[in-house]
Amino acid sequence: MNLFITSSLTIMLSAFLILPSQALAQNVPPVSKQKVEVAQKQVKTIGMEEYRKLVENPGAALIVDVREPHEYAAGHVPGSINIPRGLIESKIWSHVGDPADTDMDRPIILQCQSGRRASLAAQSLENLGFTQTTAVIMNLDDWQKAGNPFTK
């Protein structure tokens, strides 16, 4: 590779790693935004207040943070487990048991930074046959600012 290409790739990779995910999400194509909107109409959703009540009642539901591992490691809601959205269909089973013996009616709450990935993950789990999936639609920064439980 020549120096120009190497330098360009380094700059692009650095920008990707440094820029907050919200800044990158603003450049999402309309088709992706539409996919999220469709998912949010098809799945059950809750806001911050309902979510807080579930977090304060451990065991009421399996809480899954579908952000990437580095996002989860930077801070997360206590009691949540981390399964990135892109792995939800294959990794959920290690937390709910063998597919043949799983309670498909077990409540599963999916949370991310804003609700977009959580909505798509809830839709994916419904497609697998889970009947009690719920996506949390809120900004995780607002959750923290409100003084809700958050572990770093």
Helices and strands as residue ranges (DSSP letters): H 3-18, H 21-25, H 30-42, E 44-46, H 48-55, E 62-65, H 69-74, E 81-82, G 85-87, H 88-91, H 93-96, G 99-101, E 108-111, H 116-128, E 133-136, H 140-145
